[in-house]
Amino acid sequence: MSLPVSSLIEMPILQELSATGGSDDVRYLYERLIDYFPQINEPETAEVKNGTNKNWRKSVQKAGKSLDEKKLLKRVHGSWTITDKGKEAAQAETSGFTLIKSDTEQLSHVGIQKVLLEIGNSLGFFTEMEFEYYDVVWRTTAKSQRISHVFEVQSKGNLDSAFAKLKRAYQIQRSKPFLVLTSERDLNRARKSLAREFQDIETVLEILTFTQIKQIHRNLKPIGEILKKLLDG
């Protein structure tokens, strides 16, 4: 089995507990933690789920014991609870990607679509939201028939459906495909799905998070007009 060493499982445990309210039964963590490691293939995942292979559980338990010793979580029988120290460690690990609390309401599906429009405009593209069945598209000019960039914003719903749309855009017009996810925590799940069923766009597709899009927008906004002049030239 292509299992990671237990030390690599420690941070995903903290991130998963932090994202699910701070406490959970380890029985439910075993399966959810698999998604953090794309190298674990489908047959291996099935073995973990049906209980025929105990190595994964041993690795998770070893990681949990180490975290307990470091006082990053508390284990009481099968219940694992992240400590304040553990929360700080998880937050530090994902700094730069974690959603800022004050921005949560702004980082909606529609909000990110609008931000993508503004970024495209700053870069000199003609942009549209909800074009055909794509969330956001960029074209070089308003008259251009070819979609240059296509974005699917995934805050909820079927991830494979988003991949299928991006694959279609790439195959038809060689549009540059982008998947925009709610948070960095979703990256491993997306990459695993991509590698499993959409390998033909794996090398061309870019995956970004809401926070990264906000950072790009924040940095571009002050120089947007200057960029347009440079790009027009």
N, C-alpha and C positions, 0 to 999 in steps of 0.2 A: 504493500500500500504506500502511495506517495504522500506520507504524512509529514507535516512540518514538525520541527522540534518543539517541545512544549513551551519554550521561552517565547516563540513566535505567536503562540495562542493567547498569551497573557493579555496583550493590549486589546485584541478583539473581544475577549471576555468583558473587560471593563467597558468598552464601547457599547457592547450589546446590553449590558446591565444598565448603563447610563441612559440608553435610548428606550428602555422598557420600564422606566419608573424606578430603577435602583435595585430591584430585587426580583429573583425568579428561581424556580426549581431547576436544578441542574439537568434534570431529565429533558427539559425543553431546550436547554442551551446546546446539548450535543448536536442536534440536527441543524439548528440555526447557524452555528459557528462554521459549519462546513462551507457555507457560501462565501466566507472570507478567503478561501483558499481554492482558486480555480484549478490548481494542479490535481485536486482530488476528482477523479473522473466518475462517470455515471455508475459503472459496476461497483466501484469502491463506496460510493455514496449509498447505493442500495444495500451493501453489506452492513454499513453502519446503521441504517434505518431498520433493517430486519433483525439486527442483533447477532449476526453470524460472525462479526469481527469486533473484538473488544479493544483493539489497539487504540482506536480513536478516543474512546472513553477514558482509557488509562492516561493518554496524553492530556486530555482536558482536565482530568483530576489532578495530574501532576502540576499543571499550570495553575489550577485553583489553589493548590496547597502552597505554591510559591507566593502567590498573591496574598494569601492569608498570612504567611510569615512576614511579608513586607507591610502588613496592615493596610493593604489596598482593598481588601474585601473581608467579610466575615462569613464563615461557613457554619451553619447550624443544621446538622443532619443533611438533608438534600437541598436546603434553601441557602442560596448565595446572595449576599447583600453588599453592594459597593459602599465603601466608606467615603468620607469627605476627602480624604487623601487620595483615594482611588479616582474620585470624580475630577480632582485637580489634575491627576496624571492623564486621564482620558481627554480632558479639555486641552491640555498642553500639546498632546499628540496631534490633535486635529485642528490646532489653531491655524487660521487662514482659510479653513474650509467649513468649520462649524458655523451654523447660522447664528448671527447676532440677535439676541432676544428682541431688541428694539426694532429690528428690521423684519421680524417674522411676518407681520401682516403685509408688508410691501412685497415680500418674496412669494407672491402667488403665481399661479400659472399664467394668467393674463398679464400680471405685472412684469414678469420676465419676458413675455412676448413683446411688450412695449419697449422694454429696455433693449432687446435685440434689434428692434426697428431703429432706435436712436443710434446704436452702435454702427449699424449698417449705413445709416445716413451720414454719420461722421466720417466714414471711410469712403464716401462717394458713391455708394450703391443706391439703386432704387429698391425700396423695401415694401413688402406687403405682409399682412397678418391674415391667417386663415385663407390662404390662396389654394384653391381647389381643396385638397384635404390635408395640406401641410400646415403646420403651426405658423412658421415664418419662412419667407423666402427672400433672397437677395438676387437682384439682377443688375447687370452692368449699366443698363439704361432702361427707361420706362418702355421703350419700343422693343427691347431685346426679348426674343422668344425663349431663349435659354435661361434656365435657372442656374445661377452661379453657385449659390450656397443655399442649403436647405436645413432647417432646424426643427427637431421634434422636442418639445418640452414635456418631460415626464415627471409630474408631481404625484400621479396615481394612475391606475389603469394597467393595461396590458403592455408590458415591455416589448414582447415579440411583435406586437402590432406596430409599435414605433419603429423597430428595426426593419420590418417589412416595407414600410413607407420610405424609409431612407434608402433601402436597397433598390427600390423601384426608381427613385429619383437618380441614383447613381447609374443604374443600368441604362436608363432612357437617355439621359443628357450628360452623364458624367458630372453631375452636380456634386459639390463637396458636401458630404453629410455630417451633421452634428447632432449628438444626443445631449440634451441638457437635463441633469438630474437634480433632485431636491438637495442632496447633500453628498459629501465625500463617502459617507458610510454605505451608499448604494452602489459605489463603483465596482466592487468585487462581484456583486450579483450580476451587474450589467455585463461586465467583461466575461464572466463565465457563460452567460447566455449567448453572447456574441461569438465566442470561440466554439460553442457547441453547435449552433444552427445557422450562423450567418458569417461563416469564415470568408466568403467571397468579398465582404466589405470590411473585414477586420483591419486590414492595413490602411484603409483610406478614411475610416470613420474616426472622428474625434469625440471624446466624451468630456463634458465640462459640468461643473456644478453651478447652482444658482449663485453662490457666493463668488465664484470666479467671474461669472458674468457681471455681477455688480461691481467687482473690482475693476474689470476692464472698462465698464461704463464710467466709473468714477474717475479713472485716469485719463480717459479720452475726452471727457466733457470739456475741460478747460482749453483743449487744443483742437477741438473739432473743426472750427472754421479755418484754422491754419492748415490742417490736414487736407481739407477739401481743395484749398488753393494749390497745395503741393501736388495732389493727385490729379487735378485738372491740368496742371502744367505738364 
